[in-house]
Amino acid sequence: QVQLMESGGGLVQAGGSLRLSCVASGYNASAYSMNWFRQAPGKEREFVASLSAIGDMTAYSDSVKGRFTVSRDSAKNTHYLQMNSLKIEDTAVYYCNRNIFWGQGTQVTVSS
């Protein structure tokens, strides 16, 4: 049974950092690309970042490029989204995703 579980969200001041984790079960997460999305209240869900299985290629939306970094710990079957220099506009529920599978989401709130 494929499951994804995010953690690491919370309340942080603008300029601060958070690291989100996405633990996968039921499959080898290193064999597939992993995506990160976010959705703010009243907004459409938007793509944030991704990490490919082949070649470990990364992709970032323009709004987070240079501030966010994706990575993977294969031994832990876990993907990470490191978020630095957080802005108020980053406030959203963050989701990890692979194909049709989604985590439950973790809330990130940035205050100033």
N, C-alpha and C positions, 0 to 999 in steps of 0.2 A: 504494500500500500504506500503510494507516494504521498509524502507530507512535507510541507515547508513550514518552518516556524521562525519568525523574526523576533528579535529582542534587542535591547539597547537604547530604545527611544527614551525620551524624557524632556525635561524643561532645562533650557540652557540660555545664557545671555548671548546677545549678538557678539560675534567675534570668537565665541567658544567652539568647542569640538565635541562630537559624539561619534562612536563607532557602532554601527548596526551589524548584527549577526543574523545569518540565515542558515539554520541547521536543517539539512535534508535527511529524510529517512525513506527507505523503500527503494532507493536507486543510488547509483554512483553519480553524485552531482558533478564530479570532475569530468565526466564523459559528455556533458551537455553544457551549452551556454546558460548563463544565469543573467537575468535582467532585474533591474530595480526600477520601480515606478513610484510615483507619489500622487496624492490627491488632496488638495486643500478644499475647505468648505466652499461650496458654490462654484468650484472649478472642475474642469475636465481632468481626468486622470492623465498624467503626462509621463513620458519616458525620462528617466534620470541617467541610467548608466547600464552597461552590460560588460560581461567578461566571457569570451569565447572559450570553448573546450580545445579547439585546434589552434595552436599558436599563441594562446593566451592574449588575444587581441582585446583591447578595451575600447569602449565608446562612451562618450559623455554628451549630455545636452549642453548647449552653449551656456545656459544659465548656471551650471555647476562646474564646468570645465576649469581646471586649475585649482579647485577647492576640494573636490570630492575624488576619492580613489577607491577602485574596486580591487579585491584580491580574493584568494581562496586558500584554505588549508585543507588539502586533500585527505590527510590523516584523520581530520575531525569531520569530514564531509560538510564543511561549513564555508559559506561565502561571507565576505565582509564588505561593508560600505563605510569607509572612513570619511567623515564630514568635518572639514576644517573651515575656519573663517565664516561661521554660520551667519546668515542674514535672516531678518524677520520674514522675508519672502520665502524662506525655506520651510516655514511652518506647514506641516502636512502630515497625513498618514502615509507611511512608507511601506511598500510591499516588495517582496522578492517574488520572482516569477520564472517558471520554465514551462514553455508550451501552454498547456491548459491548467497547470498547477500554480496555485497562489498561496502565499502565506496569509495569516490572519490580519497582518498589518501592525505596525507599531507607531505610536504617536510621537512626533517630534515637534516641540513648541519652542520657538526662539523669541525671546523677549528683549526689550531695550527700554 
